[in-house]
Amino acid sequence: MLFYTLFEIVGYLISIIVMLVIVQFVLSLLISFNVVNISNQFVDAVWRAVNALLDPILKPIRRLMPNTGAIDFSPLVLIVGLEIVRIVLRNLAYATM
């Protein structure tokens, strides 16, 4: 039962990280297409906060991946990796019950 509780906690943390990656992606699109302006204090604060939270996680992935030009696939690799971790932990949690 304890392992299942830990799985639930890790699952929620993974969900939060995935949502932050989606927010970063959408915000980067909005900034690059000039829908929102980075000189706006709120947009700048959200952009800096999301990048401060995700950069320590994404930098090691970016170092391992080959250079693909303007497209950054590290958020996709992060999401897929986190989902694999979630699946493995879920199966371990169910196996110990």
BELTAVEN-V476775 format. One record per pair of residues at least 12 apart in sequence whose ideal C-beta (glycine too) atoms are under 7 Angstrom apart, sorted by the first residue. I is the first residue (numbers start at 1). J is the second residue. Records with the same first field share a line. If there is no record, write none. Layout:
I: J + J
This chain:
3: 92 + 93 + 96
4: 93 + 97
7: 89 + 90 + 93
10: 89
11: 86
14: 82 + 85 + 86
17: 82
18: 79 + 82
20: 50 + 53 + 54
21: 54 + 75 + 78 + 79
23: 50
24: 50 + 51 + 54
25: 75
27: 46 + 47 + 50
57: 78
58: 74 + 75 + 78
61: 74 + 77 + 78
62: 74
65: 77
